[in-house]
Amino acid sequence: MFDRVWGMENVGNTATVTVHINRIGEKLEKDPSAPPFVETVWGAGYRFRVK
């Protein structure tokens, strides 16, 4: 994600990605505690869930 979004190698700080994903979720989700679009995949990252 770092390379595709920011054009740089992963610098080891995944908090940046987490913050951006959370902000996207806040804008998309009506109820962030039960998100229908942005899904956390434990041990892998995130995915966009298509209904």
C-alpha positions as CSV (number, residue, x, y, z in Angstrom):
1,M,0.0,0.0,0.0
2,F,2.8,2.4,0.8
3,D,4.3,1.9,-2.7
4,R,1.0,2.2,-4.6
5,V,-0.4,5.2,-2.6
6,W,2.7,7.1,-1.7
7,G,5.3,5.8,-4.1
8,M,7.7,4.5,-1.4
9,E,8.7,1.3,0.2
10,N,7.0,0.2,3.4
11,V,8.9,2.2,6.1
12,G,7.6,-0.1,8.8
13,N,5.0,2.2,10.3
14,T,1.6,0.6,9.7
15,A,-0.1,3.1,11.9
16,T,-0.3,5.5,8.9
17,V,-2.3,3.0,6.9
18,T,-4.6,2.2,9.9
19,V,-5.3,5.9,10.4
20,H,-6.2,6.4,6.7
21,I,-8.4,3.3,6.7
22,N,-10.2,4.5,9.8
23,R,-10.8,7.9,8.3
24,I,-12.2,6.3,5.1
25,G,-14.5,4.1,7.2
26,E,-15.7,7.1,9.2
27,K,-16.8,8.8,5.9
28,L,-18.4,5.6,4.4
29,E,-20.0,3.9,7.4
30,K,-23.2,4.9,9.0
31,D,-22.3,2.7,12.1
32,P,-18.5,2.4,12.4
33,S,-18.9,-0.3,15.1
34,A,-20.6,-2.6,12.4
35,P,-19.0,-1.5,9.2
36,P,-20.6,-2.9,6.0
37,F,-17.9,-1.7,3.6
38,V,-14.4,-1.7,5.1
39,E,-13.6,-5.0,6.8
40,T,-10.6,-5.8,8.9
41,V,-9.0,-9.1,8.0
42,W,-7.0,-10.1,11.1
43,G,-3.4,-11.0,10.3
44,A,-3.7,-9.7,6.7
45,G,-5.0,-6.1,6.7
46,Y,-8.2,-4.7,5.2
47,R,-10.6,-5.3,2.4
48,F,-13.5,-3.6,0.8
49,R,-16.6,-5.7,1.1
50,V,-18.9,-5.5,-1.8
51,K,-22.6,-6.3,-1.2
